[in-house]
Amino acid sequence: MKILHFSDTHLGYNDLDKVGPNGVNLREQDFYDSFKFVIDQALELNPDLIIHSGDFFHRPSPPNRPMIFALEQMNRLATANIPIVIIAGNHETPKTIYTSPILKAFKTIKNIHPIFGQGYQTFAFGDLVVHGLPHINDERVLLKEMDKIDPVSEKFNIILLHTSIGKRYIMEEFGEQLYPPERLELLNKFDYVALGHWHNYQKVKILDTAWYVGSTERMSDTEAGKDKGFCLFTLEKNKPVEPIFFPIPARPWMRFDIKKCEEKTVESIENELTELAKSNPHKDAIVSLYFHQIQNLQSIALTQRKLEMIFEEALQVHGKRIFALSDREHDTERWSNSGKSTKALLADFIREQTNDKADGLIEKARGYFDTWEKKRK
């Protein structure tokens, strides 16, 4: 039996405030393109089953566009008679009872089997039983549902989970969960553990047959340089599962670390950046530049405009400063003796660290301060 596994598609995600010729946010379109690539490949590979291990959507209540797109793609699978099982992840699970689970909309489409809400559920496909435990906000309910997990003897068993299997897979997101260590041994009774939540493709070493397939697009520079894709594997009697990873042509994200800036001149840092730009093709890529031990005057000189001119073919350049300790101590002393209010100090800091967006950020910060001061009164 041939199975295709993908996850963390985050339909509806957008970023960067850049719009394509079709009027859609470029980053939002990236996620649609990667998703469609998987469905196109699925129609060619013709698996017996597709499994999706959570965060199908980026939000519990996605706008019209990602919803319509998703329904169109699911209908393509239905027309091809390829069943798919989807579990809810932490991103699309409503935080309150007043929002209806979005995956419920898929129940109206043939061969689409969503698992959401507050319960563990199984679906049988001949000799295979697919077990799904969706994200559940209430830990007490979650543990009760975990008690129901029970692989069926004399059958192939796959379980879909959207969780962190060990602390190294925690992503520091709201609502994420760590799978209880004392319950891990049961997972070794499954032929395949299909994991979602962690965005990089990786076999989980503490389990026998567990894989994070990763996300279909990059969402931060922690994923820079990591392949995005999906897995295909075959279930056969008395044979171990060996997934084959298929990469997706996702938008590249590059990260460069400029070390010991305080020991360099601004000119030498610029030359280093220029050499990196020349030797690393970066057309339409997102580029993250980390400046380590940088001084305030260096930071001011290395403006956003200058970084964008050096990496002129990039879609976006993110300059991230890690300031030298001596400068931080100097700033603390300077600000503490300035006699200015906290609000004014924050405005000075924003002007120092940004360029073209300073006024908007300052206005937002003032709004937060005003709200906080009203609550104190």
Rosetta blueprint (number, residue, H / E / L):
1 M L
2 K E
3 I E
4 L E
5 H E
6 F E
7 S L
8 D L
9 T L
10 H L
11 L E
12 G L
13 Y L
14 N L
15 D L
16 L L
17 D L
18 K L
19 V E
20 G L
21 P L
22 N L
23 G L
24 V L
25 N E
26 L H
27 R H
28 E H
29 Q H
30 D H
31 F H
32 Y H
33 D H
34 S H
35 F H
36 K H
37 F H
38 V H
39 I H
40 D H
41 Q H
42 A H
43 L H
44 E H
45 L H
46 N L
47 P L
48 D L
49 L E
50 I E
51 I E
52 H E
53 S L
54 G L
55 D L
56 F L
57 F E
58 H L
59 R L
60 P L
61 S L
62 P L
63 P L
64 N H
65 R H
66 P H
67 M H
68 I H
69 F H
70 A H
71 L H
72 E H
73 Q H
74 M H
75 N H
76 R H
77 L H
78 A H
79 T H
80 A L
81 N L
82 I L
83 P L
84 I E
85 V E
86 I E
87 I E
88 A L
89 G L
90 N L
91 H L
92 E L
93 T L
94 P L
95 K L
96 T L
97 I L
98 Y L
99 T L
100 S L
101 P L
102 I H
103 L H
104 K H
105 A H
106 F H
107 K H
108 T H
109 I L
110 K L
111 N L
112 I E
113 H E
114 P E
115 I E
116 F L
117 G L
118 Q L
119 G L
120 Y L
121 Q E
122 T E
123 F E
124 A E
125 F E
126 G L
127 D L
128 L E
129 V E
130 V E
131 H E
132 G E
133 L E
134 P L
135 H L
136 I L
137 N L
138 D L
139 E H
140 R H
141 V H
142 L H
143 L H
144 K H
145 E H
146 M H
147 D L
148 K L
149 I L
150 D L
151 P L
152 V L
153 S L
154 E L
155 K L
156 F E
157 N E
158 I E
159 I E
160 L E
161 L E
162 H E
163 T L
164 S E
165 I L
166 G L
167 K H
168 R H
169 Y H
170 I L
171 M L
172 E L
173 E L
174 F L
175 G L
176 E L
177 Q L
178 L E
179 Y L
180 P L
181 P H
182 E H
183 R H
184 L H
185 E H
186 L H
187 L H
188 N L
189 K L
190 F L
191 D L
192 Y E
193 V E
194 A E
195 L E
196 G E
197 H L
198 W L
199 H L
200 N L
201 Y L
202 Q E
203 K E
204 V L
205 K L
206 I L
207 L L
208 D L
209 T L
210 A E
211 W E
212 Y E
213 V L
214 G L
215 S L
216 T L
217 E L
218 R L
219 M L
220 S L
221 D H
222 T H
223 E H
224 A L
225 G L
226 K L
227 D L
228 K L
229 G E
230 F E
231 C E
232 L E
233 F E
234 T E
235 L L
236 E L
237 K L
238 N L
239 K L
240 P L
241 V L
242 E L
243 P L
244 I E
245 F E
246 F E
247 P E
248 I L
249 P L
250 A L
251 R L
252 P L
253 W E
254 M E
255 R E
256 F E
257 D E
258 I E
259 K L
260 K L
261 C H
262 E H
263 E H
264 K L
265 T L
266 V H
267 E H
268 S H
269 I H
270 E H
271 N H
272 E H
273 L H
274 T H
275 E H
276 L H
277 A H
278 K H
279 S H
280 N L
281 P L
282 H L
283 K L
284 D L
285 A L
286 I E
287 V E
288 S E
289 L E
290 Y E
291 F E
292 H E
293 Q E
294 I E
295 Q L
296 N H
297 L H
298 Q H
299 S H
300 I H
301 A H
302 L L
303 T L
304 Q H
305 R H
306 K H
307 L H
308 E H
309 M H
310 I H
311 F L
312 E L
313 E L
314 A L
315 L L
316 Q E
317 V E
318 H E
319 G E
320 K E
321 R E
322 I E
323 F E
324 A L
325 L H
326 S H
327 D H
328 R H
329 E H
330 H H
331 D H
332 T H
333 E H
334 R H
335 W H
336 S H
337 N L
338 S L
339 G L
340 K L
341 S L
342 T H
343 K H
344 A H
345 L H
346 L H
347 A H
348 D H
349 F H
350 I H
351 R H
352 E H
353 Q H
354 T L
355 N L
356 D L
357 K L
358 A H
359 D H
360 G H
361 L H
362 I H
363 E H
364 K H
365 A H
366 R H
367 G H
368 Y H
369 F H
370 D H
371 T H
372 W H
373 E H
374 K H
375 K H
376 R H
377 K L
